[in-house]
Structure formats: structure tokens, C-alpha cells
């Protein structure tokens, strides 16, 4: 169990610099991951006094930064869910397997289906208004890209049907 202390720190690999941990509760602390020289798993350990560290071997995985370059189709209807292919880079199969790979349409976040490191597929949700929304991707379900690629949402309104009747086939 953790206790609030000014010496509460985290270390993301043996021999690396420590970062100050924020006490959340007896069973939880929050640490900011430092910059890594590369992708891959690192052992995350915690110290209550800044000297002796845990030896639990819990892994934290660094992944490549993601980016969004385009969406297809670039226009969708606002009244229904539409499958959208999002192209970019840095999409992680590890993130997908953990359920962390997500798309955000404006302020609405949905799960993403991993296709490759450069393609994910996401379904829009019904929206109350037409307009443009940014499409961003997250590999950790918290931080999202900020590339500003837009999806246009259109209202579809049926004004007339012609002919209004026909034979049964």
C-alpha cells in the first residue's frame, strides 16, 4: 500500500532517472512517463523513499507516436453510424489488444479496429448536427493525436419519393 510522501517516485527502467509520483489512494499513484529513446516494454517500479524500489516487474510499453493523415470517406451522414477508414502512422497492435486503440470524432470517442500500423477502422455515432468534426486517434485511450483531419457530417432529408407506389416483386 502507498502512503502520501514527498519521496514517492517512479522509475521506468533500471538505472533510469526517477519522476515524482502523485499519491492518489492507498492502492494507486500517478506517474508521468518520461521520454524514451525507443519503443518497447520497460519495467515500472515505485519507491516510497526514493532509494529502495519495488521489484514487481510490471511492464509499461512505449509505442511510436501516432498521427492521422486522412479519412475515407471524407463525408458521412449525421443521422447514422458510418464505418470510416482512418489512415496515418503509429497505430499499435499492442494498443488494440489491450483495448486502448480509439478514434475520436469531435468529442465522441469510440473503439478502433486495428488493420495495420497505418490503417484503423472506426464507426461514427449518430450526431445531432451537421458540420465538420476532427478525427483523432489514441493508442492509450487518453491522449489523442492533434492533426486536425476533418470529417464532414451531412444531414440527409428525404423530400419526395417518386413514384410513390410500385409492383410487388
C-alpha positions as CSV (number, residue, x, y, z in Angstrom):
1,X,0.0,0.0,0.0
2,X,1.1,3.5,-0.8
3,X,1.2,6.4,1.6
4,X,1.5,10.1,0.9
5,X,5.1,11.1,0.9
6,X,7.3,13.7,-0.6
7,X,9.8,10.9,-1.6
8,X,7.3,8.9,-3.6
9,X,8.9,8.3,-7.0
10,X,8.6,6.1,-10.1
11,X,11.3,4.7,-12.3
12,X,10.6,3.4,-15.8
13,X,13.6,1.1,-16.2
14,X,16.5,0.0,-14.1
15,X,19.1,2.8,-13.9
16,X,16.9,5.5,-15.3
17,X,16.0,8.8,-13.8
18,X,13.1,8.9,-11.4
19,X,10.0,11.0,-11.7
20,X,7.9,12.3,-8.8
21,X,4.8,10.2,-8.2
22,X,1.4,11.7,-7.2
23,X,-0.4,9.9,-4.4
24,X,-3.9,9.1,-5.4
25,X,-5.0,6.5,-2.8
26,X,-3.5,3.7,-0.7
27,X,-3.6,1.5,-3.8
28,X,-2.8,3.9,-6.6
29,X,-0.1,6.5,-7.6
30,X,0.2,8.5,-10.8
31,X,3.5,8.9,-12.6
32,X,4.3,10.8,-15.8
33,X,6.3,8.7,-18.2
34,X,9.5,10.3,-19.3
35,X,10.7,10.5,-22.9
36,X,12.1,7.2,-24.1
37,X,14.9,6.5,-26.6
38,X,12.8,3.9,-28.3
39,X,9.7,1.8,-28.3
40,X,9.2,-1.3,-26.2
41,X,8.4,-2.5,-22.7
42,X,10.1,-1.0,-19.6
43,X,9.9,-2.3,-16.0
44,X,8.0,0.2,-13.9
45,X,8.9,0.3,-10.2
46,X,7.9,2.6,-7.3
47,X,9.7,3.8,-4.3
48,X,8.3,5.3,-1.1
49,X,11.6,6.8,0.0
50,X,13.4,7.4,-3.3
51,X,16.0,4.7,-2.6
52,X,14.5,1.3,-2.3
53,X,12.3,0.3,-5.2
54,X,9.6,-2.3,-5.7
55,X,10.6,-5.4,-7.7
56,X,7.2,-6.3,-9.1
57,X,8.3,-6.3,-12.8
58,X,5.2,-4.5,-14.0
59,X,5.7,-3.5,-17.6
60,X,5.0,-0.1,-19.2
61,X,5.2,-0.1,-23.0
62,X,6.4,2.8,-25.1
63,X,4.8,3.0,-28.5
64,X,5.6,5.1,-31.5
65,X,3.7,8.4,-31.7
66,X,0.6,8.1,-33.8
67,X,-0.6,10.6,-36.5
68,X,-3.7,10.9,-38.7
69,X,-3.2,11.9,-42.4
70,X,-6.6,11.2,-44.0
71,X,-10.1,9.6,-43.6
72,X,-12.3,7.8,-46.1
73,X,-15.0,8.5,-46.8
74,X,-14.4,12.2,-46.0
75,X,-18.2,12.8,-45.8
76,X,-20.7,10.9,-43.7
77,X,-24.4,11.3,-42.7
78,X,-25.0,12.7,-39.2
79,X,-28.1,10.5,-38.5
80,X,-26.4,7.1,-38.6
81,X,-23.2,5.2,-37.8
82,X,-20.7,5.0,-40.7
83,X,-17.6,2.9,-41.0
84,X,-14.6,5.3,-41.5
85,X,-11.1,4.2,-42.6
86,X,-8.5,6.3,-40.8
87,X,-5.0,6.4,-42.4
88,X,-1.9,7.6,-40.7
89,X,1.0,6.0,-38.8
90,X,2.0,4.7,-35.4
91,X,-1.2,2.6,-34.8
92,X,-0.2,-0.2,-32.4
93,X,-1.5,-3.8,-32.4
94,X,-0.4,-3.9,-28.7
95,X,-2.7,-0.9,-28.0
96,X,-5.5,-2.7,-29.9
97,X,-5.1,-5.9,-28.0
98,X,-5.3,-4.0,-24.7
99,X,-8.4,-2.1,-25.8
100,X,-6.6,1.3,-25.8
101,X,-6.8,2.0,-29.6
102,X,-9.6,4.6,-30.1
103,X,-10.9,7.1,-32.5
104,X,-12.4,10.4,-31.5
105,X,-14.9,12.2,-33.8
106,X,-15.2,15.7,-32.4
107,X,-15.7,15.0,-28.7
108,X,-17.1,11.4,-29.1
109,X,-14.6,8.6,-28.5
110,X,-15.2,5.1,-30.0
111,X,-13.1,1.9,-30.2
112,X,-10.9,1.4,-33.2
113,X,-10.3,-1.8,-35.2
114,X,-6.6,-2.3,-36.0
115,X,-5.9,-3.1,-39.6
116,X,-2.2,-2.2,-39.8
117,X,0.3,0.3,-38.4
118,X,-1.1,2.8,-40.9
119,X,-4.8,2.0,-41.0
120,X,-7.6,1.7,-38.4
121,X,-11.4,1.5,-39.0
122,X,-13.8,3.3,-36.7
123,X,-17.6,3.7,-36.7
124,X,-19.1,7.1,-36.2
125,X,-22.1,7.5,-34.0
126,X,-25.3,9.3,-34.8
127,X,-24.8,13.1,-34.3
128,X,-27.3,15.8,-33.6
129,X,-25.9,18.2,-36.0
130,X,-24.2,18.5,-39.4
131,X,-20.8,20.1,-39.8
132,X,-17.1,19.3,-39.6
133,X,-15.6,17.2,-36.9
134,X,-11.9,16.5,-36.3
135,X,-10.9,12.8,-36.4
136,X,-8.1,11.9,-34.0
137,X,-6.6,8.6,-32.8
138,X,-5.3,7.4,-29.4
139,X,-3.1,4.5,-28.7
140,X,-3.5,4.7,-24.9
141,X,-7.2,5.7,-24.6
142,X,-6.1,9.0,-23.0
143,X,-4.0,11.2,-25.3
144,X,-5.1,11.8,-28.8
145,X,-3.4,13.0,-32.0
146,X,-3.9,16.6,-32.9
147,X,-3.6,16.5,-36.7
148,X,-6.9,18.2,-37.4
149,X,-8.1,15.9,-40.3
150,X,-11.8,16.7,-40.8
151,X,-14.8,14.5,-41.5
152,X,-17.9,16.3,-42.9
153,X,-21.2,15.3,-41.4
154,X,-24.3,15.9,-43.6
155,X,-28.0,15.9,-42.6
156,X,-29.9,13.7,-45.0
157,X,-33.5,14.8,-45.6
158,X,-35.9,12.9,-48.0
159,X,-38.2,15.5,-49.5
160,X,-40.1,13.4,-52.0
161,X,-40.4,9.8,-53.3
162,X,-41.3,9.2,-56.9
163,X,-43.1,7.0,-57.9
164,X,-44.9,6.7,-54.6
165,X,-46.0,3.1,-55.4
166,X,-44.9,0.2,-57.4
167,X,-45.5,-3.5,-58.1
168,X,-44.6,-6.2,-55.6
169,X,-41.6,-8.2,-56.9
